[in-house]
């Protein structure tokens, strides 16, 4: 793990501090682009990885962020039922324009615009959890309850376990 943050990770670290989170961005030499890569690089369980996935509502074309446990696959029908509208997977351009980040480094907060957020209830079983910090090599840890509070996310079953 690297001590000095690269320029690409500094803004996210500053945003965490501004939000009152006492969390430290950690830059790893290995990729953390996928949940499995992140867990291996950090040395934690895949279930402790909070992966941020952006979907697009089909009715309003607006983004929805789903934060799921790394071992789970999002059940789009569960999310659609909760939202009372269908959702579609978002393409890379939509993700970047909605969040300000590229796929593989999307953090659960600090986006370009506020995004309605759903949080997999399975994440509440682990403490700490680890999430992307804006780049495919940067992560931070946080308690799941703090993540819910800081994002204003709605906790629900959003996934089907694949482990």
Chimera marker file (.cmm) of the C-alpha trace (Angstrom):
<marker_set name="trace">
<marker id="1" x="0.000" y="0.000" z="0.000" r="1" g="1" b="0" radius="0.5"/>
<marker id="2" x="1.267" y="3.428" z="-0.958" r="1" g="1" b="0" radius="0.5"/>
<marker id="3" x="1.496" y="6.260" z="1.607" r="1" g="1" b="0" radius="0.5"/>
<marker id="4" x="1.606" y="9.371" z="-0.604" r="1" g="1" b="0" radius="0.5"/>
<marker id="5" x="-1.496" y="9.854" z="-2.686" r="1" g="1" b="0" radius="0.5"/>
<marker id="6" x="-1.156" y="10.536" z="-6.407" r="1" g="1" b="0" radius="0.5"/>
<marker id="7" x="-2.817" y="13.636" z="-7.827" r="1" g="1" b="0" radius="0.5"/>
<marker id="8" x="-5.711" y="11.514" z="-9.133" r="1" g="1" b="0" radius="0.5"/>
<marker id="9" x="-6.662" y="10.400" z="-5.592" r="1" g="1" b="0" radius="0.5"/>
<marker id="10" x="-6.188" y="13.739" z="-3.788" r="1" g="1" b="0" radius="0.5"/>
<marker id="11" x="-9.575" y="15.301" z="-4.704" r="1" g="1" b="0" radius="0.5"/>
<marker id="12" x="-11.464" y="12.269" z="-3.427" r="1" g="1" b="0" radius="0.5"/>
<marker id="13" x="-9.500" y="12.291" z="-0.160" r="1" g="1" b="0" radius="0.5"/>
<marker id="14" x="-10.311" y="15.989" z="0.266" r="1" g="1" b="0" radius="0.5"/>
<marker id="15" x="-14.001" y="15.305" z="-0.424" r="1" g="1" b="0" radius="0.5"/>
<marker id="16" x="-14.064" y="12.577" z="2.255" r="1" g="1" b="0" radius="0.5"/>
<marker id="17" x="-12.583" y="15.022" z="4.757" r="1" g="1" b="0" radius="0.5"/>
<marker id="18" x="-15.064" y="17.745" z="3.749" r="1" g="1" b="0" radius="0.5"/>
<marker id="19" x="-17.933" y="15.288" z="4.355" r="1" g="1" b="0" radius="0.5"/>
<marker id="20" x="-16.581" y="14.588" z="7.841" r="1" g="1" b="0" radius="0.5"/>
<marker id="21" x="-15.439" y="11.048" z="7.100" r="1" g="1" b="0" radius="0.5"/>
<marker id="22" x="-12.288" y="10.004" z="8.886" r="1" g="1" b="0" radius="0.5"/>
<marker id="23" x="-11.343" y="7.635" z="6.084" r="1" g="1" b="0" radius="0.5"/>
<marker id="24" x="-7.994" y="7.354" z="4.369" r="1" g="1" b="0" radius="0.5"/>
<marker id="25" x="-7.688" y="6.694" z="0.647" r="1" g="1" b="0" radius="0.5"/>
<marker id="26" x="-5.225" y="3.886" z="0.024" r="1" g="1" b="0" radius="0.5"/>
<marker id="27" x="-3.550" y="3.453" z="-3.356" r="1" g="1" b="0" radius="0.5"/>
<marker id="28" x="-2.587" y="-0.102" z="-4.231" r="1" g="1" b="0" radius="0.5"/>
<marker id="29" x="-0.124" y="-1.270" z="-6.874" r="1" g="1" b="0" radius="0.5"/>
<marker id="30" x="-2.607" y="-3.917" z="-8.057" r="1" g="1" b="0" radius="0.5"/>
<marker id="31" x="-5.839" y="-3.149" z="-9.860" r="1" g="1" b="0" radius="0.5"/>
<marker id="32" x="-8.997" y="-2.916" z="-7.783" r="1" g="1" b="0" radius="0.5"/>
<marker id="33" x="-11.221" y="-2.641" z="-10.865" r="1" g="1" b="0" radius="0.5"/>
<marker id="34" x="-13.239" y="-5.773" z="-9.964" r="1" g="1" b="0" radius="0.5"/>
<marker id="35" x="-14.424" y="-6.967" z="-6.562" r="1" g="1" b="0" radius="0.5"/>
<marker id="36" x="-12.178" y="-10.037" z="-6.739" r="1" g="1" b="0" radius="0.5"/>
<marker id="37" x="-9.134" y="-7.941" z="-7.658" r="1" g="1" b="0" radius="0.5"/>
<marker id="38" x="-9.907" y="-5.474" z="-4.880" r="1" g="1" b="0" radius="0.5"/>
<marker id="39" x="-10.331" y="-8.173" z="-2.233" r="1" g="1" b="0" radius="0.5"/>
<marker id="40" x="-7.067" y="-9.838" z="-3.264" r="1" g="1" b="0" radius="0.5"/>
<marker id="41" x="-5.181" y="-6.527" z="-3.233" r="1" g="1" b="0" radius="0.5"/>
<marker id="42" x="-6.602" y="-5.453" z="0.143" r="1" g="1" b="0" radius="0.5"/>
<marker id="43" x="-6.499" y="-8.870" z="1.791" r="1" g="1" b="0" radius="0.5"/>
<marker id="44" x="-10.185" y="-8.995" z="2.730" r="1" g="1" b="0" radius="0.5"/>
<marker id="45" x="-13.203" y="-11.101" z="1.788" r="1" g="1" b="0" radius="0.5"/>
<marker id="46" x="-14.894" y="-10.382" z="-1.546" r="1" g="1" b="0" radius="0.5"/>
<marker id="47" x="-18.108" y="-9.834" z="0.441" r="1" g="1" b="0" radius="0.5"/>
<marker id="48" x="-16.481" y="-6.782" z="2.107" r="1" g="1" b="0" radius="0.5"/>
<marker id="49" x="-16.081" y="-4.984" z="-1.210" r="1" g="1" b="0" radius="0.5"/>
<marker id="50" x="-18.786" y="-2.375" z="-1.834" r="1" g="1" b="0" radius="0.5"/>
<marker id="51" x="-19.065" y="-2.230" z="-5.599" r="1" g="1" b="0" radius="0.5"/>
<marker id="52" x="-20.763" y="0.832" z="-7.064" r="1" g="1" b="0" radius="0.5"/>
<marker id="53" x="-22.888" y="0.055" z="-10.111" r="1" g="1" b="0" radius="0.5"/>
<marker id="54" x="-24.715" y="2.688" z="-12.131" r="1" g="1" b="0" radius="0.5"/>
<marker id="55" x="-28.005" y="1.884" z="-13.841" r="1" g="1" b="0" radius="0.5"/>
<marker id="56" x="-30.306" y="4.108" z="-15.880" r="1" g="1" b="0" radius="0.5"/>
<marker id="57" x="-34.024" y="4.431" z="-15.217" r="1" g="1" b="0" radius="0.5"/>
<marker id="58" x="-35.936" y="3.785" z="-18.444" r="1" g="1" b="0" radius="0.5"/>
<marker id="59" x="-38.706" y="6.261" z="-17.555" r="1" g="1" b="0" radius="0.5"/>
<marker id="60" x="-36.606" y="9.363" z="-16.763" r="1" g="1" b="0" radius="0.5"/>
<marker id="61" x="-33.223" y="8.306" z="-18.207" r="1" g="1" b="0" radius="0.5"/>
<marker id="62" x="-31.682" y="9.362" z="-14.868" r="1" g="1" b="0" radius="0.5"/>
<marker id="63" x="-28.991" y="7.377" z="-13.028" r="1" g="1" b="0" radius="0.5"/>
<marker id="64" x="-29.476" y="5.104" z="-10.038" r="1" g="1" b="0" radius="0.5"/>
<marker id="65" x="-26.512" y="3.917" z="-8.001" r="1" g="1" b="0" radius="0.5"/>
<marker id="66" x="-26.587" y="0.439" z="-6.515" r="1" g="1" b="0" radius="0.5"/>
<marker id="67" x="-23.893" y="-0.392" z="-3.983" r="1" g="1" b="0" radius="0.5"/>
<marker id="68" x="-23.675" y="-4.166" z="-3.731" r="1" g="1" b="0" radius="0.5"/>
<marker id="69" x="-21.528" y="-6.622" z="-1.831" r="1" g="1" b="0" radius="0.5"/>
<marker id="70" x="-18.683" y="-7.831" z="-4.046" r="1" g="1" b="0" radius="0.5"/>
<marker id="71" x="-19.891" y="-11.430" z="-4.074" r="1" g="1" b="0" radius="0.5"/>
<marker id="72" x="-23.416" y="-10.518" z="-5.153" r="1" g="1" b="0" radius="0.5"/>
<marker id="73" x="-24.988" y="-9.932" z="-8.544" r="1" g="1" b="0" radius="0.5"/>
<marker id="74" x="-27.591" y="-7.185" z="-8.643" r="1" g="1" b="0" radius="0.5"/>
<marker id="75" x="-31.086" y="-8.482" z="-9.302" r="1" g="1" b="0" radius="0.5"/>
<marker id="76" x="-32.363" y="-5.820" z="-11.693" r="1" g="1" b="0" radius="0.5"/>
<marker id="77" x="-35.965" y="-6.935" z="-11.166" r="1" g="1" b="0" radius="0.5"/>
<marker id="78" x="-35.734" y="-6.252" z="-7.405" r="1" g="1" b="0" radius="0.5"/>
<marker id="79" x="-34.395" y="-2.785" z="-8.096" r="1" g="1" b="0" radius="0.5"/>
<marker id="80" x="-36.985" y="-2.134" z="-10.813" r="1" g="1" b="0" radius="0.5"/>
<marker id="81" x="-39.803" y="-3.197" z="-8.493" r="1" g="1" b="0" radius="0.5"/>
<marker id="82" x="-38.578" y="-0.884" z="-5.742" r="1" g="1" b="0" radius="0.5"/>
<marker id="83" x="-38.237" y="2.055" z="-8.163" r="1" g="1" b="0" radius="0.5"/>
<marker id="84" x="-41.527" y="1.230" z="-9.903" r="1" g="1" b="0" radius="0.5"/>
<marker id="85" x="-39.792" y="1.472" z="-13.274" r="1" g="1" b="0" radius="0.5"/>
<marker id="86" x="-37.469" y="-0.634" z="-15.383" r="1" g="1" b="0" radius="0.5"/>
<marker id="87" x="-33.730" y="-0.040" z="-15.246" r="1" g="1" b="0" radius="0.5"/>
<marker id="88" x="-31.023" y="-0.668" z="-17.798" r="1" g="1" b="0" radius="0.5"/>
<marker id="89" x="-27.289" y="-1.105" z="-17.507" r="1" g="1" b="0" radius="0.5"/>
<marker id="90" x="-25.556" y="2.204" z="-18.104" r="1" g="1" b="0" radius="0.5"/>
<marker id="91" x="-22.815" y="2.534" z="-20.705" r="1" g="1" b="0" radius="0.5"/>
<marker id="92" x="-19.380" y="3.970" z="-19.910" r="1" g="1" b="0" radius="0.5"/>
<marker id="93" x="-20.179" y="7.458" z="-21.239" r="1" g="1" b="0" radius="0.5"/>
<marker id="94" x="-23.371" y="7.708" z="-19.179" r="1" g="1" b="0" radius="0.5"/>
<marker id="95" x="-21.529" y="6.495" z="-16.066" r="1" g="1" b="0" radius="0.5"/>
<marker id="96" x="-18.749" y="9.067" z="-16.462" r="1" g="1" b="0" radius="0.5"/>
<marker id="97" x="-21.141" y="11.949" z="-17.187" r="1" g="1" b="0" radius="0.5"/>
<marker id="98" x="-23.391" y="10.990" z="-14.244" r="1" g="1" b="0" radius="0.5"/>
<marker id="99" x="-20.696" y="10.361" z="-11.649" r="1" g="1" b="0" radius="0.5"/>
<marker id="100" x="-17.534" y="12.056" z="-12.866" r="1" g="1" b="0" radius="0.5"/>
<marker id="101" x="-15.727" y="8.712" z="-12.640" r="1" g="1" b="0" radius="0.5"/>
<marker id="102" x="-14.909" y="5.844" z="-14.989" r="1" g="1" b="0" radius="0.5"/>
<marker id="103" x="-16.180" y="2.299" z="-14.532" r="1" g="1" b="0" radius="0.5"/>
<marker id="104" x="-13.775" y="0.416" z="-12.277" r="1" g="1" b="0" radius="0.5"/>
<marker id="105" x="-13.171" y="3.357" z="-9.945" r="1" g="1" b="0" radius="0.5"/>
<marker id="106" x="-16.668" y="4.639" z="-9.145" r="1" g="1" b="0" radius="0.5"/>
<marker id="107" x="-16.882" y="5.578" z="-5.483" r="1" g="1" b="0" radius="0.5"/>
<marker id="108" x="-20.130" y="5.339" z="-3.516" r="1" g="1" b="0" radius="0.5"/>
<marker id="109" x="-20.241" y="9.124" z="-2.957" r="1" g="1" b="0" radius="0.5"/>
<marker id="110" x="-18.827" y="12.392" z="-4.254" r="1" g="1" b="0" radius="0.5"/>
<marker id="111" x="-20.415" y="12.265" z="-7.689" r="1" g="1" b="0" radius="0.5"/>
<marker id="112" x="-20.800" y="15.105" z="-10.172" r="1" g="1" b="0" radius="0.5"/>
<marker id="113" x="-24.527" y="15.258" z="-9.357" r="1" g="1" b="0" radius="0.5"/>
<marker id="114" x="-26.515" y="13.659" z="-6.522" r="1" g="1" b="0" radius="0.5"/>
<marker id="115" x="-27.641" y="10.148" z="-7.455" r="1" g="1" b="0" radius="0.5"/>
<marker id="116" x="-30.378" y="8.136" z="-5.728" r="1" g="1" b="0" radius="0.5"/>
<marker id="117" x="-28.562" y="5.291" z="-3.997" r="1" g="1" b="0" radius="0.5"/>
<marker id="118" x="-29.628" y="1.778" z="-3.028" r="1" g="1" b="0" radius="0.5"/>
<marker id="119" x="-27.390" y="-0.220" z="-0.691" r="1" g="1" b="0" radius="0.5"/>
<marker id="120" x="-27.296" y="-4.003" z="-0.542" r="1" g="1" b="0" radius="0.5"/>
<marker id="121" x="-28.364" y="-5.020" z="2.968" r="1" g="1" b="0" radius="0.5"/>
<marker id="122" x="-25.749" y="-7.791" z="2.859" r="1" g="1" b="0" radius="0.5"/>
<marker id="123" x="-23.032" y="-5.131" z="3.273" r="1" g="1" b="0" radius="0.5"/>
<marker id="124" x="-24.319" y="-4.400" z="6.782" r="1" g="1" b="0" radius="0.5"/>
<marker id="125" x="-22.951" y="-7.797" z="7.858" r="1" g="1" b="0" radius="0.5"/>
<marker id="126" x="-19.337" y="-6.650" z="7.409" r="1" g="1" b="0" radius="0.5"/>
<marker id="127" x="-17.280" y="-3.993" z="9.126" r="1" g="1" b="0" radius="0.5"/>
<marker id="128" x="-15.281" y="-2.499" z="7.641" r="1" g="1" b="0" radius="0.5"/>
<marker id="129" x="-16.263" y="-2.533" z="4.011" r="1" g="1" b="0" radius="0.5"/>
<marker id="130" x="-14.015" y="-1.286" z="1.219" r="1" g="1" b="0" radius="0.5"/>
<marker id="131" x="-15.048" y="0.858" z="-1.737" r="1" g="1" b="0" radius="0.5"/>
<marker id="132" x="-13.445" y="2.466" z="-4.773" r="1" g="1" b="0" radius="0.5"/>
<marker id="133" x="-11.965" y="5.916" z="-4.228" r="1" g="1" b="0" radius="0.5"/>
<marker id="134" x="-12.160" y="7.318" z="-7.740" r="1" g="1" b="0" radius="0.5"/>
<marker id="135" x="-9.492" y="5.339" z="-9.581" r="1" g="1" b="0" radius="0.5"/>
<marker id="136" x="-8.975" y="1.619" z="-10.385" r="1" g="1" b="0" radius="0.5"/>
<marker id="137" x="-6.117" y="1.509" z="-7.839" r="1" g="1" b="0" radius="0.5"/>
<marker id="138" x="-7.579" y="3.538" z="-4.955" r="1" g="1" b="0" radius="0.5"/>
<marker id="139" x="-9.865" y="2.331" z="-2.155" r="1" g="1" b="0" radius="0.5"/>
<marker id="140" x="-11.045" y="3.425" z="1.263" r="1" g="1" b="0" radius="0.5"/>
<marker id="141" x="-12.637" y="1.618" z="4.179" r="1" g="1" b="0" radius="0.5"/>
<marker id="142" x="-15.746" y="2.693" z="6.015" r="1" g="1" b="0" radius="0.5"/>
<marker id="143" x="-18.320" y="1.167" z="8.329" r="1" g="1" b="0" radius="0.5"/>
<marker id="144" x="-21.430" y="0.154" z="6.390" r="1" g="1" b="0" radius="0.5"/>
<marker id="145" x="-23.654" y="2.180" z="8.716" r="1" g="1" b="0" radius="0.5"/>
<marker id="146" x="-21.539" y="5.293" z="8.117" r="1" g="1" b="0" radius="0.5"/>
<marker id="147" x="-21.807" y="4.672" z="4.359" r="1" g="1" b="0" radius="0.5"/>
<marker id="148" x="-25.600" y="4.519" z="4.625" r="1" g="1" b="0" radius="0.5"/>
<marker id="149" x="-25.651" y="7.750" z="6.627" r="1" g="1" b="0" radius="0.5"/>
<marker id="150" x="-23.279" y="9.702" z="4.386" r="1" g="1" b="0" radius="0.5"/>
<marker id="151" x="-24.917" y="8.621" z="1.100" r="1" g="1" b="0" radius="0.5"/>
<marker id="152" x="-28.513" y="8.795" z="2.303" r="1" g="1" b="0" radius="0.5"/>
<marker id="153" x="-28.872" y="5.413" z="0.639" r="1" g="1" b="0" radius="0.5"/>
<marker id="154" x="-31.857" y="3.131" z="1.040" r="1" g="1" b="0" radius="0.5"/>
<marker id="155" x="-30.879" y="-0.292" z="2.417" r="1" g="1" b="0" radius="0.5"/>
<marker id="156" x="-32.652" y="-3.193" z="0.787" r="1" g="1" b="0" radius="0.5"/>
<marker id="157" x="-32.143" y="-6.585" z="-0.809" r="1" g="1" b="0" radius="0.5"/>
<marker id="158" x="-30.724" y="-5.635" z="-4.200" r="1" g="1" b="0" radius="0.5"/>
<marker id="159" x="-28.841" y="-8.764" z="-5.024" r="1" g="1" b="0" radius="0.5"/>
<marker id="160" x="-28.708" y="-12.474" z="-5.346" r="1" g="1" b="0" radius="0.5"/>
<marker id="161" x="-25.721" y="-14.147" z="-3.732" r="1" g="1" b="0" radius="0.5"/>
<marker id="162" x="-23.312" y="-15.773" z="-6.175" r="1" g="1" b="0" radius="0.5"/>
<marker id="163" x="-20.998" y="-17.214" z="-3.533" r="1" g="1" b="0" radius="0.5"/>
<link id1="1" id2="2" r="1" g="1" b="0" radius="0.2"/>
<link id1="2" id2="3" r="1" g="1" b="0" radius="0.2"/>
<link id1="3" id2="4" r="1" g="1" b="0" radius="0.2"/>
<link id1="4" id2="5" r="1" g="1" b="0" radius="0.2"/>
<link id1="5" id2="6" r="1" g="1" b="0" radius="0.2"/>
<link id1="6" id2="7" r="1" g="1" b="0" radius="0.2"/>
<link id1="7" id2="8" r="1" g="1" b="0" radius="0.2"/>
<link id1="8" id2="9" r="1" g="1" b="0" radius="0.2"/>
<link id1="9" id2="10" r="1" g="1" b="0" radius="0.2"/>
<link id1="10" id2="11" r="1" g="1" b="0" radius="0.2"/>
<link id1="11" id2="12" r="1" g="1" b="0" radius="0.2"/>
<link id1="12" id2="13" r="1" g="1" b="0" radius="0.2"/>
<link id1="13" id2="14" r="1" g="1" b="0" radius="0.2"/>
<link id1="14" id2="15" r="1" g="1" b="0" radius="0.2"/>
<link id1="15" id2="16" r="1" g="1" b="0" radius="0.2"/>
<link id1="16" id2="17" r="1" g="1" b="0" radius="0.2"/>
<link id1="17" id2="18" r="1" g="1" b="0" radius="0.2"/>
<link id1="18" id2="19" r="1" g="1" b="0" radius="0.2"/>
<link id1="19" id2="20" r="1" g="1" b="0" radius="0.2"/>
<link id1="20" id2="21" r="1" g="1" b="0" radius="0.2"/>
<link id1="21" id2="22" r="1" g="1" b="0" radius="0.2"/>
<link id1="22" id2="23" r="1" g="1" b="0" radius="0.2"/>
<link id1="23" id2="24" r="1" g="1" b="0" radius="0.2"/>
<link id1="24" id2="25" r="1" g="1" b="0" radius="0.2"/>
<link id1="25" id2="26" r="1" g="1" b="0" radius="0.2"/>
<link id1="26" id2="27" r="1" g="1" b="0" radius="0.2"/>
<link id1="27" id2="28" r="1" g="1" b="0" radius="0.2"/>
<link id1="28" id2="29" r="1" g="1" b="0" radius="0.2"/>
<link id1="29" id2="30" r="1" g="1" b="0" radius="0.2"/>
<link id1="30" id2="31" r="1" g="1" b="0" radius="0.2"/>
<link id1="31" id2="32" r="1" g="1" b="0" radius="0.2"/>
<link id1="32" id2="33" r="1" g="1" b="0" radius="0.2"/>
<link id1="33" id2="34" r="1" g="1" b="0" radius="0.2"/>
<link id1="34" id2="35" r="1" g="1" b="0" radius="0.2"/>
<link id1="35" id2="36" r="1" g="1" b="0" radius="0.2"/>
<link id1="36" id2="37" r="1" g="1" b="0" radius="0.2"/>
<link id1="37" id2="38" r="1" g="1" b="0" radius="0.2"/>
<link id1="38" id2="39" r="1" g="1" b="0" radius="0.2"/>
<link id1="39" id2="40" r="1" g="1" b="0" radius="0.2"/>
<link id1="40" id2="41" r="1" g="1" b="0" radius="0.2"/>
<link id1="41" id2="42" r="1" g="1" b="0" radius="0.2"/>
<link id1="42" id2="43" r="1" g="1" b="0" radius="0.2"/>
<link id1="43" id2="44" r="1" g="1" b="0" radius="0.2"/>
<link id1="44" id2="45" r="1" g="1" b="0" radius="0.2"/>
<link id1="45" id2="46" r="1" g="1" b="0" radius="0.2"/>
<link id1="46" id2="47" r="1" g="1" b="0" radius="0.2"/>
<link id1="47" id2="48" r="1" g="1" b="0" radius="0.2"/>
<link id1="48" id2="49" r="1" g="1" b="0" radius="0.2"/>
<link id1="49" id2="50" r="1" g="1" b="0" radius="0.2"/>
<link id1="50" id2="51" r="1" g="1" b="0" radius="0.2"/>
<link id1="51" id2="52" r="1" g="1" b="0" radius="0.2"/>
<link id1="52" id2="53" r="1" g="1" b="0" radius="0.2"/>
<link id1="53" id2="54" r="1" g="1" b="0" radius="0.2"/>
<link id1="54" id2="55" r="1" g="1" b="0" radius="0.2"/>
<link id1="55" id2="56" r="1" g="1" b="0" radius="0.2"/>
<link id1="56" id2="57" r="1" g="1" b="0" radius="0.2"/>
<link id1="57" id2="58" r="1" g="1" b="0" radius="0.2"/>
<link id1="58" id2="59" r="1" g="1" b="0" radius="0.2"/>
<link id1="59" id2="60" r="1" g="1" b="0" radius="0.2"/>
<link id1="60" id2="61" r="1" g="1" b="0" radius="0.2"/>
<link id1="61" id2="62" r="1" g="1" b="0" radius="0.2"/>
<link id1="62" id2="63" r="1" g="1" b="0" radius="0.2"/>
<link id1="63" id2="64" r="1" g="1" b="0" radius="0.2"/>
<link id1="64" id2="65" r="1" g="1" b="0" radius="0.2"/>
<link id1="65" id2="66" r="1" g="1" b="0" radius="0.2"/>
<link id1="66" id2="67" r="1" g="1" b="0" radius="0.2"/>
<link id1="67" id2="68" r="1" g="1" b="0" radius="0.2"/>
<link id1="68" id2="69" r="1" g="1" b="0" radius="0.2"/>
<link id1="69" id2="70" r="1" g="1" b="0" radius="0.2"/>
<link id1="70" id2="71" r="1" g="1" b="0" radius="0.2"/>
<link id1="71" id2="72" r="1" g="1" b="0" radius="0.2"/>
<link id1="72" id2="73" r="1" g="1" b="0" radius="0.2"/>
<link id1="73" id2="74" r="1" g="1" b="0" radius="0.2"/>
<link id1="74" id2="75" r="1" g="1" b="0" radius="0.2"/>
<link id1="75" id2="76" r="1" g="1" b="0" radius="0.2"/>
<link id1="76" id2="77" r="1" g="1" b="0" radius="0.2"/>
<link id1="77" id2="78" r="1" g="1" b="0" radius="0.2"/>
<link id1="78" id2="79" r="1" g="1" b="0" radius="0.2"/>
<link id1="79" id2="80" r="1" g="1" b="0" radius="0.2"/>
<link id1="80" id2="81" r="1" g="1" b="0" radius="0.2"/>
<link id1="81" id2="82" r="1" g="1" b="0" radius="0.2"/>
<link id1="82" id2="83" r="1" g="1" b="0" radius="0.2"/>
<link id1="83" id2="84" r="1" g="1" b="0" radius="0.2"/>
<link id1="84" id2="85" r="1" g="1" b="0" radius="0.2"/>
<link id1="85" id2="86" r="1" g="1" b="0" radius="0.2"/>
<link id1="86" id2="87" r="1" g="1" b="0" radius="0.2"/>
<link id1="87" id2="88" r="1" g="1" b="0" radius="0.2"/>
<link id1="88" id2="89" r="1" g="1" b="0" radius="0.2"/>
<link id1="89" id2="90" r="1" g="1" b="0" radius="0.2"/>
<link id1="90" id2="91" r="1" g="1" b="0" radius="0.2"/>
<link id1="91" id2="92" r="1" g="1" b="0" radius="0.2"/>
<link id1="92" id2="93" r="1" g="1" b="0" radius="0.2"/>
<link id1="93" id2="94" r="1" g="1" b="0" radius="0.2"/>
<link id1="94" id2="95" r="1" g="1" b="0" radius="0.2"/>
<link id1="95" id2="96" r="1" g="1" b="0" radius="0.2"/>
<link id1="96" id2="97" r="1" g="1" b="0" radius="0.2"/>
<link id1="97" id2="98" r="1" g="1" b="0" radius="0.2"/>
<link id1="98" id2="99" r="1" g="1" b="0" radius="0.2"/>
<link id1="99" id2="100" r="1" g="1" b="0" radius="0.2"/>
<link id1="100" id2="101" r="1" g="1" b="0" radius="0.2"/>
<link id1="101" id2="102" r="1" g="1" b="0" radius="0.2"/>
<link id1="102" id2="103" r="1" g="1" b="0" radius="0.2"/>
<link id1="103" id2="104" r="1" g="1" b="0" radius="0.2"/>
<link id1="104" id2="105" r="1" g="1" b="0" radius="0.2"/>
<link id1="105" id2="106" r="1" g="1" b="0" radius="0.2"/>
<link id1="106" id2="107" r="1" g="1" b="0" radius="0.2"/>
<link id1="107" id2="108" r="1" g="1" b="0" radius="0.2"/>
<link id1="108" id2="109" r="1" g="1" b="0" radius="0.2"/>
<link id1="109" id2="110" r="1" g="1" b="0" radius="0.2"/>
<link id1="110" id2="111" r="1" g="1" b="0" radius="0.2"/>
<link id1="111" id2="112" r="1" g="1" b="0" radius="0.2"/>
<link id1="112" id2="113" r="1" g="1" b="0" radius="0.2"/>
<link id1="113" id2="114" r="1" g="1" b="0" radius="0.2"/>
<link id1="114" id2="115" r="1" g="1" b="0" radius="0.2"/>
<link id1="115" id2="116" r="1" g="1" b="0" radius="0.2"/>
<link id1="116" id2="117" r="1" g="1" b="0" radius="0.2"/>
<link id1="117" id2="118" r="1" g="1" b="0" radius="0.2"/>
<link id1="118" id2="119" r="1" g="1" b="0" radius="0.2"/>
<link id1="119" id2="120" r="1" g="1" b="0" radius="0.2"/>
<link id1="120" id2="121" r="1" g="1" b="0" radius="0.2"/>
<link id1="121" id2="122" r="1" g="1" b="0" radius="0.2"/>
<link id1="122" id2="123" r="1" g="1" b="0" radius="0.2"/>
<link id1="123" id2="124" r="1" g="1" b="0" radius="0.2"/>
<link id1="124" id2="125" r="1" g="1" b="0" radius="0.2"/>
<link id1="125" id2="126" r="1" g="1" b="0" radius="0.2"/>
<link id1="126" id2="127" r="1" g="1" b="0" radius="0.2"/>
<link id1="127" id2="128" r="1" g="1" b="0" radius="0.2"/>
<link id1="128" id2="129" r="1" g="1" b="0" radius="0.2"/>
<link id1="129" id2="130" r="1" g="1" b="0" radius="0.2"/>
<link id1="130" id2="131" r="1" g="1" b="0" radius="0.2"/>
<link id1="131" id2="132" r="1" g="1" b="0" radius="0.2"/>
<link id1="132" id2="133" r="1" g="1" b="0" radius="0.2"/>
<link id1="133" id2="134" r="1" g="1" b="0" radius="0.2"/>
<link id1="134" id2="135" r="1" g="1" b="0" radius="0.2"/>
<link id1="135" id2="136" r="1" g="1" b="0" radius="0.2"/>
<link id1="136" id2="137" r="1" g="1" b="0" radius="0.2"/>
<link id1="137" id2="138" r="1" g="1" b="0" radius="0.2"/>
<link id1="138" id2="139" r="1" g="1" b="0" radius="0.2"/>
<link id1="139" id2="140" r="1" g="1" b="0" radius="0.2"/>
<link id1="140" id2="141" r="1" g="1" b="0" radius="0.2"/>
<link id1="141" id2="142" r="1" g="1" b="0" radius="0.2"/>
<link id1="142" id2="143" r="1" g="1" b="0" radius="0.2"/>
<link id1="143" id2="144" r="1" g="1" b="0" radius="0.2"/>
<link id1="144" id2="145" r="1" g="1" b="0" radius="0.2"/>
<link id1="145" id2="146" r="1" g="1" b="0" radius="0.2"/>
<link id1="146" id2="147" r="1" g="1" b="0" radius="0.2"/>
<link id1="147" id2="148" r="1" g="1" b="0" radius="0.2"/>
<link id1="148" id2="149" r="1" g="1" b="0" radius="0.2"/>
<link id1="149" id2="150" r="1" g="1" b="0" radius="0.2"/>
<link id1="150" id2="151" r="1" g="1" b="0" radius="0.2"/>
<link id1="151" id2="152" r="1" g="1" b="0" radius="0.2"/>
<link id1="152" id2="153" r="1" g="1" b="0" radius="0.2"/>
<link id1="153" id2="154" r="1" g="1" b="0" radius="0.2"/>
<link id1="154" id2="155" r="1" g="1" b="0" radius="0.2"/>
<link id1="155" id2="156" r="1" g="1" b="0" radius="0.2"/>
<link id1="156" id2="157" r="1" g="1" b="0" radius="0.2"/>
<link id1="157" id2="158" r="1" g="1" b="0" radius="0.2"/>
<link id1="158" id2="159" r="1" g="1" b="0" radius="0.2"/>
<link id1="159" id2="160" r="1" g="1" b="0" radius="0.2"/>
<link id1="160" id2="161" r="1" g="1" b="0" radius="0.2"/>
<link id1="161" id2="162" r="1" g="1" b="0" radius="0.2"/>
<link id1="162" id2="163" r="1" g="1" b="0" radius="0.2"/>
</marker_set>
